[in-house]
Amino acid sequence: MKLLNSIKTTAQLSGLGEHTIRKLVRTDPTFPHIKVGETVVKINYKAFSEWLEQVSKEGRSL
């Protein structure tokens, strides 16, 4: 698996929708992502998995 994934790939791997991930990028400052240039967003899947586990433990809604 690549270290950084696109929103589309992250959605496919996680089972979350692309729209949900895009919303998290825009609205949740704790969501692990980086911007490459002005428009490209990449997600470190390991950090994302850890973040998702923490969110689940906290009982937060996405």
C-alpha positions as CSV (number, residue, x, y, z in Angstrom):
1,M,0.0,0.0,0.0
2,K,1.2,3.5,-0.8
3,L,2.1,5.8,2.1
4,L,-0.2,8.6,0.7
5,N,-3.6,7.9,-0.9
6,S,-6.1,10.0,-2.8
7,I,-9.5,10.7,-1.4
8,K,-11.0,8.2,-3.8
9,T,-8.6,5.4,-2.8
10,T,-9.1,6.2,0.9
11,A,-12.8,6.0,0.4
12,Q,-12.5,2.7,-1.3
13,L,-10.2,1.2,1.3
14,S,-12.2,2.5,4.3
15,G,-15.8,2.1,3.1
16,L,-16.6,5.8,3.7
17,G,-17.9,7.9,0.9
18,E,-15.7,10.4,-1.0
19,H,-18.1,13.1,0.0
20,T,-17.7,12.3,3.7
21,I,-13.9,12.3,3.4
22,R,-14.0,15.7,1.5
23,K,-16.2,17.1,4.2
24,L,-13.8,15.9,6.9
25,V,-10.9,17.5,5.1
26,R,-12.8,20.9,5.0
27,T,-14.3,20.8,8.5
28,D,-12.4,18.7,10.9
29,P,-9.0,20.1,12.0
30,T,-8.0,16.7,13.5
31,F,-8.5,14.8,10.2
32,P,-5.0,13.7,9.0
33,H,-4.4,15.0,5.5
34,I,-1.9,17.1,3.6
35,K,-2.5,19.4,0.7
36,V,-0.2,19.2,-2.3
37,G,-0.4,22.5,-4.1
38,E,-3.8,24.2,-4.1
39,T,-6.2,21.4,-4.9
40,V,-4.6,18.0,-4.4
41,V,-5.3,16.3,-1.0
42,K,-3.4,13.2,0.1
43,I,-4.2,11.1,3.1
44,N,-1.6,9.0,5.0
45,Y,-3.6,5.8,5.4
46,K,-1.9,4.7,8.6
47,A,-2.6,8.1,10.3
48,F,-6.1,7.9,9.0
49,S,-6.7,4.5,10.4
50,E,-5.4,5.6,13.8
51,W,-7.6,8.7,13.6
52,L,-10.6,6.6,12.7
53,E,-10.0,4.3,15.6
54,Q,-9.7,7.2,18.0
55,V,-12.9,8.8,16.7
56,S,-14.7,5.4,17.2
57,K,-13.5,5.1,20.8
58,E,-14.8,8.6,21.4
59,G,-18.1,7.8,19.9
60,R,-18.0,10.8,17.5
61,S,-20.2,11.0,14.5
62,L,-18.7,11.6,11.1
